[in-house]
């Protein structure tokens, strides 16, 4: 199954930059790949960005695959997911 960590991380970054009506979000860093610290090769599809608030406090935002939570669809037209955050 394909993973879309790049697209999801980019969408989150774009939303953080464009939509902040309260002015709490400060600088949003670039999306960084999970590369080996010394050799530089690709380790996983995980993406991370650093976001600062208006007071300069830094936060790490990470997009990482969770394969054990994948949903298997038998019928593509029935892609409905229960959302615990409704």
PDB file with one MODEL, atoms N, CA, C and O in Angstrom:
MODEL        1
ATOM      1  N   UNK A   1       0.839  -1.170   0.000  1.00  0.00           N
ATOM      2  CA  UNK A   1       0.000   0.000   0.000  1.00  0.00           C
ATOM      3  C   UNK A   1       0.895   1.249   0.000  1.00  0.00           C
ATOM      4  O   UNK A   1       1.888   1.305   0.726  1.00  0.00           O
ATOM      5  N   UNK A   2       0.546   2.223  -0.800  1.00  0.00           N
ATOM      6  CA  UNK A   2       1.324   3.460  -0.878  1.00  0.00           C
ATOM      7  C   UNK A   2       1.218   4.267   0.409  1.00  0.00           C
ATOM      8  O   UNK A   2       0.205   4.203   1.106  1.00  0.00           O
ATOM      9  N   UNK A   3       2.247   5.013   0.717  1.00  0.00           N
ATOM     10  CA  UNK A   3       2.242   5.924   1.865  1.00  0.00           C
ATOM     11  C   UNK A   3       2.297   7.355   1.339  1.00  0.00           C
ATOM     12  O   UNK A   3       2.954   7.625   0.334  1.00  0.00           O
ATOM     13  N   UNK A   4       1.622   8.250   2.004  1.00  0.00           N
ATOM     14  CA  UNK A   4       1.529   9.637   1.563  1.00  0.00           C
ATOM     15  C   UNK A   4       2.071  10.613   2.609  1.00  0.00           C
ATOM     16  O   UNK A   4       1.530  11.705   2.777  1.00  0.00           O
ATOM     17  N   UNK A   5       3.130  10.226   3.306  1.00  0.00           N
ATOM     18  CA  UNK A   5       3.712  11.093   4.339  1.00  0.00           C
ATOM     19  C   UNK A   5       4.127  12.448   3.777  1.00  0.00           C
ATOM     20  O   UNK A   5       3.928  13.472   4.431  1.00  0.00           O
ATOM     21  N   UNK A   6       4.698  12.469   2.577  1.00  0.00           N
ATOM     22  CA  UNK A   6       5.118  13.731   1.963  1.00  0.00           C
ATOM     23  C   UNK A   6       3.932  14.671   1.770  1.00  0.00           C
ATOM     24  O   UNK A   6       3.998  15.843   2.143  1.00  0.00           O
ATOM     25  N   UNK A   7       2.864  14.168   1.197  1.00  0.00           N
ATOM     26  CA  UNK A   7       1.678  14.974   0.909  1.00  0.00           C
ATOM     27  C   UNK A   7       1.024  15.461   2.194  1.00  0.00           C
ATOM     28  O   UNK A   7       0.631  16.624   2.291  1.00  0.00           O
ATOM     29  N   UNK A   8       0.905  14.579   3.178  1.00  0.00           N
ATOM     30  CA  UNK A   8       0.267  14.945   4.442  1.00  0.00           C
ATOM     31  C   UNK A   8       1.102  15.994   5.169  1.00  0.00           C
ATOM     32  O   UNK A   8       0.551  16.972   5.674  1.00  0.00           O
ATOM     33  N   UNK A   9       2.412  15.811   5.231  1.00  0.00           N
ATOM     34  CA  UNK A   9       3.287  16.782   5.892  1.00  0.00           C
ATOM     35  C   UNK A   9       3.221  18.132   5.185  1.00  0.00           C
ATOM     36  O   UNK A   9       3.165  19.171   5.842  1.00  0.00           O
ATOM     37  N   UNK A  10       3.226  18.127   3.860  1.00  0.00           N
ATOM     38  CA  UNK A  10       3.142  19.376   3.106  1.00  0.00           C
ATOM     39  C   UNK A  10       1.806  20.075   3.350  1.00  0.00           C
ATOM     40  O   UNK A  10       1.758  21.298   3.481  1.00  0.00           O
ATOM     41  N   UNK A  11       0.725  19.302   3.412  1.00  0.00           N
ATOM     42  CA  UNK A  11      -0.601  19.881   3.663  1.00  0.00           C
ATOM     43  C   UNK A  11      -0.673  20.500   5.050  1.00  0.00           C
ATOM     44  O   UNK A  11      -1.250  21.574   5.221  1.00  0.00           O
ATOM     45  N   UNK A  12      -0.092  19.832   6.042  1.00  0.00           N
ATOM     46  CA  UNK A  12      -0.072  20.381   7.406  1.00  0.00           C
ATOM     47  C   UNK A  12       0.743  21.672   7.439  1.00  0.00           C
ATOM     48  O   UNK A  12       0.312  22.665   8.024  1.00  0.00           O
ATOM     49  N   UNK A  13       1.908  21.659   6.818  1.00  0.00           N
ATOM     50  CA  UNK A  13       2.765  22.849   6.808  1.00  0.00           C
ATOM     51  C   UNK A  13       2.050  24.024   6.134  1.00  0.00           C
ATOM     52  O   UNK A  13       2.060  25.143   6.646  1.00  0.00           O
ATOM     53  N   UNK A  14       1.438  23.758   4.995  1.00  0.00           N
ATOM     54  CA  UNK A  14       0.710  24.809   4.270  1.00  0.00           C
ATOM     55  C   UNK A  14      -0.420  25.372   5.123  1.00  0.00           C
ATOM     56  O   UNK A  14      -0.620  26.586   5.170  1.00  0.00           O
ATOM     57  N   UNK A  15      -1.157  24.496   5.795  1.00  0.00           N
ATOM     58  CA  UNK A  15      -2.265  24.947   6.638  1.00  0.00           C
ATOM     59  C   UNK A  15      -1.750  25.782   7.812  1.00  0.00           C
ATOM     60  O   UNK A  15      -2.365  26.787   8.170  1.00  0.00           O
ATOM     61  N   UNK A  16      -0.640  25.381   8.409  1.00  0.00           N
ATOM     62  CA  UNK A  16      -0.081  26.138   9.531  1.00  0.00           C
ATOM     63  C   UNK A  16       0.357  27.540   9.093  1.00  0.00           C
ATOM     64  O   UNK A  16       0.198  28.509   9.835  1.00  0.00           O
ATOM     65  N   UNK A  17       0.902  27.632   7.895  1.00  0.00           N
ATOM     66  CA  UNK A  17       1.370  28.928   7.392  1.00  0.00           C
ATOM     67  C   UNK A  17       0.204  29.833   6.998  1.00  0.00           C
ATOM     68  O   UNK A  17       0.209  31.026   7.302  1.00  0.00           O
ATOM     69  N   UNK A  18      -0.793  29.264   6.320  1.00  0.00           N
ATOM     70  CA  UNK A  18      -1.865  30.077   5.741  1.00  0.00           C
ATOM     71  C   UNK A  18      -3.007  30.401   6.697  1.00  0.00           C
ATOM     72  O   UNK A  18      -3.642  31.446   6.553  1.00  0.00           O
ATOM     73  N   UNK A  19      -3.284  29.543   7.661  1.00  0.00           N
ATOM     74  CA  UNK A  19      -4.474  29.728   8.476  1.00  0.00           C
ATOM     75  C   UNK A  19      -4.118  29.859   9.952  1.00  0.00           C
ATOM     76  O   UNK A  19      -3.950  28.859  10.649  1.00  0.00           O
ATOM     77  N   UNK A  20      -4.005  31.083  10.417  1.00  0.00           N
ATOM     78  CA  UNK A  20      -3.737  31.351  11.832  1.00  0.00           C
ATOM     79  C   UNK A  20      -4.442  32.637  12.245  1.00  0.00           C
ATOM     80  O   UNK A  20      -3.791  33.658  12.469  1.00  0.00           O
ATOM     81  N   UNK A  21      -5.773  32.597  12.349  1.00  0.00           N
ATOM     82  CA  UNK A  21      -6.517  33.814  12.662  1.00  0.00           C
ATOM     83  C   UNK A  21      -6.203  34.394  14.037  1.00  0.00           C
ATOM     84  O   UNK A  21      -6.431  35.583  14.260  1.00  0.00           O
ATOM     85  N   UNK A  22      -5.688  33.590  14.962  1.00  0.00           N
ATOM     86  CA  UNK A  22      -5.384  34.075  16.310  1.00  0.00           C
ATOM     87  C   UNK A  22      -3.973  34.624  16.432  1.00  0.00           C
ATOM     88  O   UNK A  22      -3.656  35.277  17.426  1.00  0.00           O
ATOM     89  N   UNK A  23      -3.121  34.376  15.449  1.00  0.00           N
ATOM     90  CA  UNK A  23      -1.757  34.877  15.468  1.00  0.00           C
ATOM     91  C   UNK A  23      -0.828  34.155  16.429  1.00  0.00           C
ATOM     92  O   UNK A  23       0.214  34.695  16.800  1.00  0.00           O
ATOM     93  N   UNK A  24      -1.184  32.955  16.835  1.00  0.00           N
ATOM     94  CA  UNK A  24      -0.371  32.199  17.792  1.00  0.00           C
ATOM     95  C   UNK A  24       0.808  31.502  17.127  1.00  0.00           C
ATOM     96  O   UNK A  24       1.867  31.353  17.736  1.00  0.00           O
ATOM     97  N   UNK A  25       0.630  31.076  15.881  1.00  0.00           N
ATOM     98  CA  UNK A  25       1.680  30.318  15.194  1.00  0.00           C
ATOM     99  C   UNK A  25       2.737  31.269  14.648  1.00  0.00           C
ATOM    100  O   UNK A  25       2.429  32.221  13.932  1.00  0.00           O
ATOM    101  N   UNK A  26       3.983  30.993  15.000  1.00  0.00           N
ATOM    102  CA  UNK A  26       5.108  31.778  14.510  1.00  0.00           C
ATOM    103  C   UNK A  26       5.731  31.091  13.309  1.00  0.00           C
ATOM    104  O   UNK A  26       5.017  30.521  12.483  1.00  0.00           O
ATOM    105  N   UNK A  27       7.052  31.137  13.198  1.00  0.00           N
ATOM    106  CA  UNK A  27       7.725  30.517  12.061  1.00  0.00           C
ATOM    107  C   UNK A  27       7.478  29.017  11.975  1.00  0.00           C
ATOM    108  O   UNK A  27       7.469  28.312  12.984  1.00  0.00           O
ATOM    109  N   UNK A  28       7.277  28.545  10.751  1.00  0.00           N
ATOM    110  CA  UNK A  28       7.100  27.115  10.478  1.00  0.00           C
ATOM    111  C   UNK A  28       8.288  26.672   9.640  1.00  0.00           C
ATOM    112  O   UNK A  28       8.512  27.192   8.547  1.00  0.00           O
ATOM    113  N   UNK A  29       9.047  25.712  10.151  1.00  0.00           N
ATOM    114  CA  UNK A  29      10.238  25.235   9.452  1.00  0.00           C
ATOM    115  C   UNK A  29       9.914  24.345   8.272  1.00  0.00           C
ATOM    116  O   UNK A  29       8.765  23.968   8.045  1.00  0.00           O
ATOM    117  N   UNK A  30      10.941  24.023   7.537  1.00  0.00           N
ATOM    118  CA  UNK A  30      10.799  23.137   6.381  1.00  0.00           C
ATOM    119  C   UNK A  30      10.525  21.706   6.840  1.00  0.00           C
ATOM    120  O   UNK A  30      10.857  21.326   7.963  1.00  0.00           O
ATOM    121  N   UNK A  31       9.913  20.921   5.952  1.00  0.00           N
ATOM    122  CA  UNK A  31       9.687  19.497   6.222  1.00  0.00           C
ATOM    123  C   UNK A  31      11.015  18.775   6.032  1.00  0.00           C
ATOM    124  O   UNK A  31      11.665  18.906   4.995  1.00  0.00           O
ATOM    125  N   UNK A  32      11.407  18.013   7.045  1.00  0.00           N
ATOM    126  CA  UNK A  32      12.675  17.286   6.983  1.00  0.00           C
ATOM    127  C   UNK A  32      12.419  15.789   6.911  1.00  0.00           C
ATOM    128  O   UNK A  32      11.521  15.267   7.571  1.00  0.00           O
ATOM    129  N   UNK A  33      13.225  15.104   6.096  1.00  0.00           N
ATOM    130  CA  UNK A  33      13.122  13.657   5.946  1.00  0.00           C
ATOM    131  C   UNK A  33      13.898  12.951   7.047  1.00  0.00           C
ATOM    132  O   UNK A  33      14.775  13.537   7.681  1.00  0.00           O
ATOM    133  N   UNK A  34      13.565  11.696   7.262  1.00  0.00           N
ATOM    134  CA  UNK A  34      14.244  10.860   8.247  1.00  0.00           C
ATOM    135  C   UNK A  34      15.466  10.221   7.592  1.00  0.00           C
ATOM    136  O   UNK A  34      15.386   9.129   7.029  1.00  0.00           O
ATOM    137  N   UNK A  35      16.587  10.915   7.675  1.00  0.00           N
ATOM    138  CA  UNK A  35      17.826  10.445   7.056  1.00  0.00           C
ATOM    139  C   UNK A  35      18.807   9.977   8.131  1.00  0.00           C
ATOM    140  O   UNK A  35      18.777  10.456   9.264  1.00  0.00           O
ATOM    141  N   UNK A  36      19.664   9.045   7.765  1.00  0.00           N
ATOM    142  CA  UNK A  36      20.703   8.574   8.680  1.00  0.00           C
ATOM    143  C   UNK A  36      21.581   9.767   9.059  1.00  0.00           C
ATOM    144  O   UNK A  36      21.969  10.544   8.186  1.00  0.00           O
ATOM    145  N   UNK A  37      21.900   9.925  10.350  1.00  0.00           N
ATOM    146  CA  UNK A  37      22.606  11.127  10.795  1.00  0.00           C
ATOM    147  C   UNK A  37      24.005  11.329  10.215  1.00  0.00           C
ATOM    148  O   UNK A  37      24.444  12.470  10.073  1.00  0.00           O
ATOM    149  N   UNK A  38      24.708  10.264   9.880  1.00  0.00           N
ATOM    150  CA  UNK A  38      26.068  10.448   9.350  1.00  0.00           C
ATOM    151  C   UNK A  38      26.203  10.045   7.886  1.00  0.00           C
ATOM    152  O   UNK A  38      26.962  10.663   7.140  1.00  0.00           O
ATOM    153  N   UNK A  39      25.477   9.018   7.474  1.00  0.00           N
ATOM    154  CA  UNK A  39      25.584   8.534   6.096  1.00  0.00           C
ATOM    155  C   UNK A  39      24.599   9.224   5.150  1.00  0.00           C
ATOM    156  O   UNK A  39      24.828   9.268   3.941  1.00  0.00           O
ATOM    157  N   UNK A  40      23.514   9.757   5.692  1.00  0.00           N
ATOM    158  CA  UNK A  40      22.564  10.511   4.892  1.00  0.00           C
ATOM    159  C   UNK A  40      21.579   9.709   4.077  1.00  0.00           C
ATOM    160  O   UNK A  40      20.854  10.287   3.267  1.00  0.00           O
ATOM    161  N   UNK A  41      21.520   8.398   4.256  1.00  0.00           N
ATOM    162  CA  UNK A  41      20.570   7.611   3.463  1.00  0.00           C
ATOM    163  C   UNK A  41      19.181   7.625   4.123  1.00  0.00           C
ATOM    164  O   UNK A  41      19.033   7.867   5.321  1.00  0.00           O
ATOM    165  N   UNK A  42      18.184   7.356   3.289  1.00  0.00           N
ATOM    166  CA  UNK A  42      16.773   7.367   3.669  1.00  0.00           C
ATOM    167  C   UNK A  42      16.509   6.229   4.665  1.00  0.00           C
ATOM    168  O   UNK A  42      16.802   5.070   4.374  1.00  0.00           O
ATOM    169  N   UNK A  43      15.951   6.565   5.852  1.00  0.00           N
ATOM    170  CA  UNK A  43      15.672   5.535   6.856  1.00  0.00           C
ATOM    171  C   UNK A  43      14.197   5.140   6.918  1.00  0.00           C
ATOM    172  O   UNK A  43      13.880   3.967   7.114  1.00  0.00           O
ATOM    173  N   UNK A  44      13.303   6.101   6.755  1.00  0.00           N
ATOM    174  CA  UNK A  44      11.870   5.806   6.790  1.00  0.00           C
ATOM    175  C   UNK A  44      11.114   6.932   6.089  1.00  0.00           C
ATOM    176  O   UNK A  44      11.706   7.921   5.658  1.00  0.00           O
ATOM    177  N   UNK A  45       9.809   6.764   5.985  1.00  0.00           N
ATOM    178  CA  UNK A  45       8.982   7.789   5.340  1.00  0.00           C
ATOM    179  C   UNK A  45       8.599   8.906   6.309  1.00  0.00           C
ATOM    180  O   UNK A  45       7.879   9.829   5.928  1.00  0.00           O
ATOM    181  N   UNK A  46       9.062   8.837   7.539  1.00  0.00           N
ATOM    182  CA  UNK A  46       8.721   9.844   8.555  1.00  0.00           C
ATOM    183  C   UNK A  46       9.170  11.235   8.117  1.00  0.00           C
ATOM    184  O   UNK A  46      10.257  11.410   7.566  1.00  0.00           O
ATOM    185  N   UNK A  47       8.314  12.216   8.374  1.00  0.00           N
ATOM    186  CA  UNK A  47       8.604  13.618   8.068  1.00  0.00           C
ATOM    187  C   UNK A  47       8.415  14.434   9.338  1.00  0.00           C
ATOM    188  O   UNK A  47       7.492  14.173  10.109  1.00  0.00           O
ATOM    189  N   UNK A  48       9.278  15.418   9.562  1.00  0.00           N
ATOM    190  CA  UNK A  48       9.220  16.248  10.762  1.00  0.00           C
ATOM    191  C   UNK A  48       9.423  17.708  10.391  1.00  0.00           C
ATOM    192  O   UNK A  48      10.177  18.025   9.472  1.00  0.00           O
ATOM    193  N   UNK A  49       8.743  18.597  11.112  1.00  0.00           N
ATOM    194  CA  UNK A  49       8.968  20.030  10.952  1.00  0.00           C
ATOM    195  C   UNK A  49       8.940  20.670  12.333  1.00  0.00           C
ATOM    196  O   UNK A  49       8.276  20.170  13.242  1.00  0.00           O
ATOM    197  N   UNK A  50       9.650  21.761  12.488  1.00  0.00           N
ATOM    198  CA  UNK A  50       9.656  22.516  13.733  1.00  0.00           C
ATOM    199  C   UNK A  50       8.762  23.737  13.551  1.00  0.00           C
ATOM    200  O   UNK A  50       8.879  24.468  12.567  1.00  0.00           O
ATOM    201  N   UNK A  51       7.871  23.946  14.511  1.00  0.00           N
ATOM    202  CA  UNK A  51       6.938  25.074  14.492  1.00  0.00           C
ATOM    203  C   UNK A  51       7.143  25.858  15.780  1.00  0.00           C
ATOM    204  O   UNK A  51       7.266  25.279  16.859  1.00  0.00           O
ATOM    205  N   UNK A  52       7.180  27.172  15.658  1.00  0.00           N
ATOM    206  CA  UNK A  52       7.316  28.041  16.833  1.00  0.00           C
ATOM    207  C   UNK A  52       6.007  28.771  17.080  1.00  0.00           C
ATOM    208  O   UNK A  52       5.258  29.071  16.150  1.00  0.00           O
ATOM    209  N   UNK A  53       5.745  29.050  18.352  1.00  0.00           N
ATOM    210  CA  UNK A  53       4.581  29.874  18.654  1.00  0.00           C
ATOM    211  C   UNK A  53       5.006  31.343  18.736  1.00  0.00           C
ATOM    212  O   UNK A  53       6.175  31.669  18.533  1.00  0.00           O
ATOM    213  N   UNK A  54       4.056  32.215  19.033  1.00  0.00           N
ATOM    214  CA  UNK A  54       4.341  33.654  19.040  1.00  0.00           C
ATOM    215  C   UNK A  54       5.330  34.063  20.127  1.00  0.00           C
ATOM    216  O   UNK A  54       5.881  35.163  20.082  1.00  0.00           O
ATOM    217  N   UNK A  55       5.558  33.182  21.106  1.00  0.00           N
ATOM    218  CA  UNK A  55       6.514  33.463  22.179  1.00  0.00           C
ATOM    219  C   UNK A  55       7.880  32.841  21.922  1.00  0.00           C
ATOM    220  O   UNK A  55       8.779  32.957  22.755  1.00  0.00           O
ATOM    221  N   UNK A  56       8.046  32.181  20.774  1.00  0.00           N
ATOM    222  CA  UNK A  56       9.321  31.575  20.429  1.00  0.00           C
ATOM    223  C   UNK A  56       9.492  30.144  20.894  1.00  0.00           C
ATOM    224  O   UNK A  56      10.544  29.551  20.657  1.00  0.00           O
ATOM    225  N   UNK A  57       8.484  29.564  21.553  1.00  0.00           N
ATOM    226  CA  UNK A  57       8.562  28.172  22.002  1.00  0.00           C
ATOM    227  C   UNK A  57       8.485  27.254  20.789  1.00  0.00           C
ATOM    228  O   UNK A  57       7.645  27.443  19.909  1.00  0.00           O
ATOM    229  N   UNK A  58       9.373  26.254  20.749  1.00  0.00           N
ATOM    230  CA  UNK A  58       9.458  25.341  19.602  1.00  0.00           C
ATOM    231  C   UNK A  58       8.652  24.068  19.843  1.00  0.00           C
ATOM    232  O   UNK A  58       8.585  23.557  20.961  1.00  0.00           O
ATOM    233  N   UNK A  59       8.043  23.569  18.772  1.00  0.00           N
ATOM    234  CA  UNK A  59       7.274  22.329  18.779  1.00  0.00           C
ATOM    235  C   UNK A  59       7.717  21.484  17.593  1.00  0.00           C
ATOM    236  O   UNK A  59       8.063  22.011  16.536  1.00  0.00           O
ATOM    237  N   UNK A  60       7.704  20.187  17.778  1.00  0.00           N
ATOM    238  CA  UNK A  60       8.018  19.269  16.696  1.00  0.00           C
ATOM    239  C   UNK A  60       6.716  18.639  16.207  1.00  0.00           C
ATOM    240  O   UNK A  60       5.954  18.082  16.997  1.00  0.00           O
ATOM    241  N   UNK A  61       6.464  18.731  14.897  1.00  0.00           N
ATOM    242  CA  UNK A  61       5.293  18.114  14.290  1.00  0.00           C
ATOM    243  C   UNK A  61       5.796  16.980  13.408  1.00  0.00           C
ATOM    244  O   UNK A  61       6.610  17.200  12.511  1.00  0.00           O
ATOM    245  N   UNK A  62       5.313  15.768  13.663  1.00  0.00           N
ATOM    246  CA  UNK A  62       5.809  14.593  12.953  1.00  0.00           C
ATOM    247  C   UNK A  62       4.674  13.861  12.257  1.00  0.00           C
ATOM    248  O   UNK A  62       3.595  13.681  12.821  1.00  0.00           O
ATOM    249  N   UNK A  63       4.933  13.442  11.023  1.00  0.00           N
ATOM    250  CA  UNK A  63       4.015  12.586  10.276  1.00  0.00           C
ATOM    251  C   UNK A  63       4.749  11.261  10.084  1.00  0.00           C
ATOM    252  O   UNK A  63       5.817  11.208   9.474  1.00  0.00           O
ATOM    253  N   UNK A  64       4.160  10.207  10.610  1.00  0.00           N
ATOM    254  CA  UNK A  64       4.812   8.908  10.575  1.00  0.00           C
ATOM    255  C   UNK A  64       3.774   7.829  10.303  1.00  0.00           C
ATOM    256  O   UNK A  64       2.687   7.846  10.880  1.00  0.00           O
ATOM    257  N   UNK A  65       4.110   6.898   9.429  1.00  0.00           N
ATOM    258  CA  UNK A  65       3.200   5.791   9.132  1.00  0.00           C
ATOM    259  C   UNK A  65       2.907   4.979  10.386  1.00  0.00           C
ATOM    260  O   UNK A  65       3.765   4.810  11.253  1.00  0.00           O
ATOM    261  N   UNK A  66       1.678   4.482  10.464  1.00  0.00           N
ATOM    262  CA  UNK A  66       1.255   3.591  11.541  1.00  0.00           C
ATOM    263  C   UNK A  66       0.624   2.351  10.903  1.00  0.00           C
ATOM    264  O   UNK A  66      -0.595   2.186  10.959  1.00  0.00           O
ATOM    265  N   UNK A  67       1.435   1.479  10.297  1.00  0.00           N
ATOM    266  CA  UNK A  67       0.896   0.363   9.516  1.00  0.00           C
ATOM    267  C   UNK A  67      -0.010  -0.579  10.301  1.00  0.00           C
ATOM    268  O   UNK A  67      -0.906  -1.192   9.721  1.00  0.00           O
ATOM    269  N   UNK A  68       0.203  -0.703  11.590  1.00  0.00           N
ATOM    270  CA  UNK A  68      -0.646  -1.596  12.378  1.00  0.00           C
ATOM    271  C   UNK A  68      -2.060  -1.056  12.518  1.00  0.00           C
ATOM    272  O   UNK A  68      -2.956  -1.777  12.956  1.00  0.00           O
ATOM    273  N   UNK A  69      -2.272   0.198  12.154  1.00  0.00           N
ATOM    274  CA  UNK A  69      -3.595   0.804  12.229  1.00  0.00           C
ATOM    275  C   UNK A  69      -4.244   0.958  10.853  1.00  0.00           C
ATOM    276  O   UNK A  69      -5.306   1.570  10.740  1.00  0.00           O
ATOM    277  N   UNK A  70      -3.625   0.413   9.813  1.00  0.00           N
ATOM    278  CA  UNK A  70      -4.172   0.514   8.456  1.00  0.00           C
ATOM    279  C   UNK A  70      -5.574  -0.071   8.394  1.00  0.00           C
ATOM    280  O   UNK A  70      -5.900  -1.034   9.088  1.00  0.00           O
ATOM    281  N   UNK A  71      -6.395   0.537   7.546  1.00  0.00           N
ATOM    282  CA  UNK A  71      -7.747   0.054   7.298  1.00  0.00           C
ATOM    283  C   UNK A  71      -7.734  -0.654   5.955  1.00  0.00           C
ATOM    284  O   UNK A  71      -7.256  -0.107   4.962  1.00  0.00           O
ATOM    285  N   UNK A  72      -8.247  -1.841   5.925  1.00  0.00           N
ATOM    286  CA  UNK A  72      -8.323  -2.601   4.674  1.00  0.00           C
ATOM    287  C   UNK A  72      -9.722  -2.433   4.103  1.00  0.00           C
ATOM    288  O   UNK A  72     -10.712  -2.778   4.749  1.00  0.00           O
ATOM    289  N   UNK A  73      -9.799  -1.905   2.896  1.00  0.00           N
ATOM    290  CA  UNK A  73     -11.083  -1.682   2.250  1.00  0.00           C
ATOM    291  C   UNK A  73     -11.349  -2.774   1.237  1.00  0.00           C
ATOM    292  O   UNK A  73     -10.518  -3.050   0.372  1.00  0.00           O
ATOM    293  N   UNK A  74     -12.519  -3.396   1.347  1.00  0.00           N
ATOM    294  CA  UNK A  74     -12.915  -4.350   0.324  1.00  0.00           C
ATOM    295  C   UNK A  74     -13.651  -3.628  -0.799  1.00  0.00           C
ATOM    296  O   UNK A  74     -13.555  -4.005  -1.967  1.00  0.00           O
ATOM    297  N   UNK A  75     -14.383  -2.591  -0.427  1.00  0.00           N
ATOM    298  CA  UNK A  75     -15.112  -1.789  -1.407  1.00  0.00           C
ATOM    299  C   UNK A  75     -14.618  -0.351  -1.281  1.00  0.00           C
ATOM    300  O   UNK A  75     -14.849   0.305  -0.265  1.00  0.00           O
ATOM    301  N   UNK A  76     -13.935   0.134  -2.319  1.00  0.00           N
ATOM    302  CA  UNK A  76     -13.336   1.467  -2.289  1.00  0.00           C
ATOM    303  C   UNK A  76     -14.377   2.546  -2.040  1.00  0.00           C
ATOM    304  O   UNK A  76     -14.046   3.587  -1.473  1.00  0.00           O
ATOM    305  N   UNK A  77     -15.619   2.337  -2.442  1.00  0.00           N
ATOM    306  CA  UNK A  77     -16.674   3.335  -2.261  1.00  0.00           C
ATOM    307  C   UNK A  77     -17.131   3.462  -0.810  1.00  0.00           C
ATOM    308  O   UNK A  77     -17.896   4.373  -0.493  1.00  0.00           O
ATOM    309  N   UNK A  78     -16.689   2.584   0.069  1.00  0.00           N
ATOM    310  CA  UNK A  78     -17.121   2.617   1.466  1.00  0.00           C
ATOM    311  C   UNK A  78     -16.023   3.127   2.391  1.00  0.00           C
ATOM    312  O   UNK A  78     -15.887   2.631   3.509  1.00  0.00           O
ATOM    313  N   UNK A  79     -15.247   4.097   1.954  1.00  0.00           N
ATOM    314  CA  UNK A  79     -14.145   4.633   2.760  1.00  0.00           C
ATOM    315  C   UNK A  79     -14.679   5.591   3.816  1.00  0.00           C
ATOM    316  O   UNK A  79     -14.594   6.810   3.660  1.00  0.00           O
ATOM    317  N   UNK A  80     -15.220   5.046   4.871  1.00  0.00           N
ATOM    318  CA  UNK A  80     -15.705   5.820   5.989  1.00  0.00           C
ATOM    319  C   UNK A  80     -14.892   5.401   7.209  1.00  0.00           C
ATOM    320  O   UNK A  80     -14.763   4.210   7.492  1.00  0.00           O
ATOM    321  N   UNK A  81     -14.348   6.368   7.926  1.00  0.00           N
ATOM    322  CA  UNK A  81     -13.499   6.081   9.083  1.00  0.00           C
ATOM    323  C   UNK A  81     -14.110   6.716  10.317  1.00  0.00           C
ATOM    324  O   UNK A  81     -14.492   7.885  10.293  1.00  0.00           O
ATOM    325  N   UNK A  82     -14.204   5.953  11.395  1.00  0.00           N
ATOM    326  CA  UNK A  82     -14.637   6.533  12.663  1.00  0.00           C
ATOM    327  C   UNK A  82     -13.568   7.489  13.128  1.00  0.00           C
ATOM    328  O   UNK A  82     -12.386   7.145  13.131  1.00  0.00           O
ATOM    329  N   UNK A  83     -13.960   8.682  13.520  1.00  0.00           N
ATOM    330  CA  UNK A  83     -12.990   9.688  13.957  1.00  0.00           C
ATOM    331  C   UNK A  83     -13.219   9.960  15.432  1.00  0.00           C
ATOM    332  O   UNK A  83     -14.262  10.496  15.808  1.00  0.00           O
ATOM    333  N   UNK A  84     -12.255   9.596  16.279  1.00  0.00           N
ATOM    334  CA  UNK A  84     -12.396   9.784  17.708  1.00  0.00           C
ATOM    335  C   UNK A  84     -12.364  11.248  18.115  1.00  0.00           C
ATOM    336  O   UNK A  84     -12.672  11.574  19.262  1.00  0.00           O
ATOM    337  N   UNK A  85     -11.993  12.143  17.189  1.00  0.00           N
ATOM    338  CA  UNK A  85     -11.869  13.554  17.511  1.00  0.00           C
ATOM    339  C   UNK A  85     -13.061  14.383  17.056  1.00  0.00           C
ATOM    340  O   UNK A  85     -12.969  15.610  17.012  1.00  0.00           O
ATOM    341  N   UNK A  86     -14.177  13.745  16.718  1.00  0.00           N
ATOM    342  CA  UNK A  86     -15.369  14.478  16.252  1.00  0.00           C
ATOM    343  C   UNK A  86     -15.903  15.371  17.327  1.00  0.00           C
ATOM    344  O   UNK A  86     -16.899  16.063  17.118  1.00  0.00           O
TER     345      UNK A  86
ENDMDL
END
